[in-house]
Amino acid sequence: MSDDSRATNQPPVTPLVRVVNLHKHFGLLEVLKGVDLEVTQGEVLCVLGPSGSGKSTMLRCINHLERPDGGYVTVRDEIIGYRYRGEKLHELRPNEIALQRTKIGMVFQQFNLFPHMTVLGNVMEAPIRVLRQKRAEVEARAHAALEEVGLSDKTHAYPKQLSGGQQQRVAIARALAMQPDLMLFDEPTSALDPELVNEVLDVMRRLANEGMTMVVVTHEMNFARNVADKVAFMDGGVVVEYGPPSQVIDAPRQRRTQDFLGSVSRAPAYTEPDPTHTSR
């Protein structure tokens, strides 16, 4: 134990998420070339980088939507998608992987809502079908999740009656209804019209303030600067730069990071909302 640990009398922080030497290729294309990242509980990690840098593939490996070709991911010290037998990793059965995913919420670029179900039905579907929870309990939690994202007045609406920003907020509520330990966001505002971006980012900011552990792939630089605890800049399948926003965004050390940030500096900025105004 270090002198600092004895002085503070605090145990070392164990990461909630560990990405260890992660490799992934599609045919001859090597997309991830040994990615290492850690996220502690309650922390927000924003992942930046150009298209094709491996950001989304890395995110999808966290919940085993993509199968790593090397390395592994742990969430709460549990290897995602695998277990050891002897000294080798063996892939879990699909139902075991599905059980692991119940604690990892994911919000995609596209909303993927069921068009024939109401907003409330979309949010309730997974806890009832996957977790086999009682309808009354799930309905109460679904109403709370919709209140969290500012859509308590849309419970009986159908997806086609909602704006893109509202649909993405329903997708966030759907993930929250599963009571996840971790939320993954894969460029959640990229499919939205510019005027709808902030309403989704505001919900994510509130979740961060409430202590939700989040890994966010995004091009929203001001959101990453204002909300993230750590920022990872990826390019060419590797993490080029990693650290607090004050370092990676405001004072990047690597030339590739500097060039990328210069290229996106004219993008529309996320603005912090007026705390005296609540948008619905």
N, C-alpha and C positions, 0 to 999 in steps of 0.2 A: 504493500500500500504506500502511495506517495505521501509526502509531508502535507501536501495540500488536502488530500482526502482525509487525513487524520485531523487536520485543523478544522475542517468544516463538518466532520463527522457525518458525511453523506456518502452513500454507496455510489459507485460509478454508474453513469447513465447507460442503460442498455438500449440500443436502437430498436424502435418498433419495426422498421424495415431495413433489411440489409440486401444490397445487390452486390454480388461477389463474382468478379472476373467473368462477367456475362458476355457470352458470344452467341451470335445468331447469323446464319446465312440462308439465303434463298437461292438455291442452285449454286452458281459460281460467285454470286454477289455476297460479300461479307458485309452485313449491315451493322453488327455490333462486334467490336474488336477488343473486348476485355473491359467492360464498364464496372466500376466500383462506386457505390453511393450508399449513404446511410441517412435515415430519417428518424429522429427521436419522436416520442409521443407528444402530440400537440404542436409539432413543427410543420411549417409549410415550406415545401421545396418546389421552386419553379424551375422548369427545364426549358432552356432557350436553345435556339439553333436554327440553321437554314433547313429548308425542305430536303429530305433525304439523308439527314444527319443521324437518324436512328432513334430519335426521341420517342415517337409513337410505338415503335417496336419494343423499346426498352420498357415503356409503360405497360404494354400488353403482355410482356413476359412476367410482370409482377403478379398478375392474376392468372397466368398460364393460358391466356388466350393465344399466345405464341409459345411454342416449346423451345426452350434454350438448347443450343447445340454445345454449350460449354458453360461452366459456372452454375450458379443457382441464386435463388431469391428466398429469403426468410421473412416471415411476418410473425411477430411475437415468438421468435426462435423456432418456428415451424417451417420446414422447407416446403415451398409451394409447388405442388404437382408431383412430388417425389417422396420416397422414404428410403432410408438405408437398409440394405440387406447385406450383412457382412460389411465389406468395404466399398460396395457399389451402390449407386443411386438407381432405383427402379421407379418407373412412373406409376402413379396411383391410378386406380380405376376411375372412370368418368364420374361416378356418383360421389366418390371421395373428393375429387377435385371440385365438384359442384358445391360440396359442403364447405370447403375452404373458402370458396368465392363468396359465400353468404356474408362474410365479415369484411369483404373488400368491395365497396361501392364503386361503380364506374360510370362516368358521364362522357358520352362520345360527342363527336362533331355533329352527327345527325341525331335526332331526338329519339327515334325508334319507339315511338308510342304506339299502342294498339289503337287503330283508328275507330274500331267498333265499340270501344269502351269509353266511359266518361273519365274525366280527370281522376275522380275518386277511385274508380275501378282500376285504372292504370297503377295507381299508387298502392292499392291493396293486393294486387294480383300475386306478386312474388311472396310476401309473407304468408299468404294463405296456401298457395300451391307448393311452394318450396319448403317453407319452414313449418307448414301444417299448424299454424297458430289459429286461435279462436277468432272468429270474425269480429266480435265486439271489441276485442283487444286491438286487433289490427285497424279497425275503423277509427278508433280513438287516436291511435298513433298516426294514421294517415291524415286526419284532420290537423293534428299538431304539425306534421311535416309541411302541409300546404300552408298553414299559418306562417311557418318559418320562412317560406319562400314568397310570401305575400300573395297567395292565390286562394285564400279561404273562401272567396266569393265565386270561385270557378269550379266548384266540386262537381256540378252536374253538366258542365260543358263538355263538348267533344273536342279532340285535338284540332280538327279543321276549323273550329270556331275561335282558335287562339292565335295570337301572333307567334312568330318564331321565338322571341324572347320568353314568352309565357310557356311555350312548349318545352323549352330547355329548362325552365324553372320546375315544371312538372317532372322532368327527367331527374332533376336533383332531388326533388321530394321523394320520388320513387326509390332512389338509392338510400335516402335517409330513413325511410320506413323499415329498412332491413337492419337498422341499428348497427352500422358498420364500425369497425375499428379504424378504418382507413378509407379515404376517398381519393379516387384517381380521376383526373380531368384531362381529356385528350382534346386540346384546342376547342374548348366548349363554346367559344364565341365566333369561330371562323365561318360558320354558315349563317350568321346573323347579319341583318342590315346594320350599318354603323350606329343608327340611333337606338338600337335595341341592345347594344353590347353592354352598356353600363348597368342595366337592370339585372343582368346575370352576374356580372362581376361584383355588384353590391351584395348579392346573396352569398357569394363565395367569401367575400370579405367578412361578413357577419359570422359565417361558419368558422373562419380562422380565428376571429376574436373570441368565439366560444370554446376554442381548444380542439377543434377537429384536426386530426392529422391528415395532411393533403399533399399529394404530388400532382403538380399542374404543368402540363405541357402547354405553352402559350407563346404568343407573339406580342402580348400586351405588356410593354416595357414598364409603364408606370404602375400597373398593377403589381408586377413582380418587385419593383423597387419599394412600393409602399406596404405590401402585404407579406412578402416572402421572408422567412428567416434565413434561408439559404437559397442560392441560385447556382445551377449547373449549366454551363454552356457546352453544348455538344456539337461536334463537327466530324464527319468522316468516321462515325461509329465509335468515337472515344469522347471522354470528358476532357475538354481542353482547359477549362477553368472552373473552379468550384470554390464557393465561399459566400460570405454575406453580400447582400445587394450593394452595400457601400463600396465593396471591392470589385465585384464582377461587373456591375453595371456602371457605377460612377467612376471607377478607377481601374479598368481592366489592365492586366499585366501582359496578356498575350496578344500579339498582333492580329491573329485571326479573330479574337473576340472584339478587338477595337474596330476592325473592318466591318464585322457583322452589325455591331451597334450603330456604326455610322450609316449603314445602309437602311436601317429601320428608324432612324431618328426623326424622320418626317411623318411617321405613321400617326394616326389619331391617338390621342392620349387618353388613358383612363383617368378620370377625375374623382377625387374623394367626394362622396355625397355630403350635402348639408345635413349635419346630425339633428337639426331641428325639424327636418322634413322627412316624412315617411311616405314612400311611394308605393302605390298599389296598382 
